[in-house]
């Protein structure tokens, strides 16, 4: 195993940035200097980014509308992107939805099997999340067993049916495009959506049962896009203790005050607001309600969001970077990473101190990404 002592860099410890030695061996951070010394003057060493919800991997798994036959090749390409953006642990969020196609059950089964069977061959720690559409009542009975087989321990519960338009008898927007992606005629797809919408009265009781099974199984659960405090309270009563991307201040405030974890999107911070007019992540952060930032759909955004928050003075660097490292690790129950302390995993990212670009990424002391001048420092 690699045994190194990095010298001269600014290291982000729990107490803040400080210059000093940073040593690791056997995949763990060491308290005392050890191993070969590498001068990293002009660089910063920060905890590796823990991304607890991202679907940016989808572009690597499909060629236009057709899925790749070898999903492991797509995951390898995805890992390269994750590592180049300083992400050391990534939760890949895959849908099982009425939308079909790349969000249908058949494709999801392939994706989860590929993650399960490929992850041990990669350096970046890849985990899987199921994003489950709550109106798929016919899948409830088999879902706990499927999750166990897929080794999925995190489920986000969504409802993206256009209920208002369906209730009003209006044609949902983008119906034809969705139908084509699902391999259905527009008429068949609309009839399917109407059937699911009609089952709405049965969903709450079914969710009570499902969430109870998943709690017993030790599965972490999150609700997605909560719009009201009442909705968040209903989820919490079921043991769903993570609020992903709440849409309103009331929902975010209710989750926070109840002790639930609140997750916001890094792109929301980088853009200065939600792309669809929902709650601003910056506002949630300034109110002290945000526990973690996720990549959502854009892997470069966690690093950029944390640095923007620190540079703007909204938070100090330890607090800002904690939203993409220590915070998400805590939410996921991964107490072996997220901070640079002796005994923790040697998961860290090296940034150029001037440009703040990612120079190298390490997972358990192993290189997952390295480029440019820093490679010369390590290899001469």
NORLIN-V214021 format. One line per field, one symbol per residue. ss: DSSP state (@ for helix, = for strand, . for the rest). A space follows every 50 residues. Layout:
ss: ???
This chain:
ss: ..=====..====..====..====..===.....====...=====.== ====...@@@@==..==...@@@@@@@@@@@@@@..==========.... @@@.@@@@@@@@@@@@@@@@@...=========...@@@@@@@@@@@@@@ ...=====....@@@@@.......@@@@@@@@...@@@@@@@@@@@@@.@ @@@@@@@@@@@@@@@@...=====....@@@@@@@@@....===....@@ @@@@@@@...=====@@@@@@.........@@@@@@.....===.=.... @@@@@@@@@@@.....@@@@@@...@@@@@@@............=..=== ==.....======..=====..@@@@@@@.
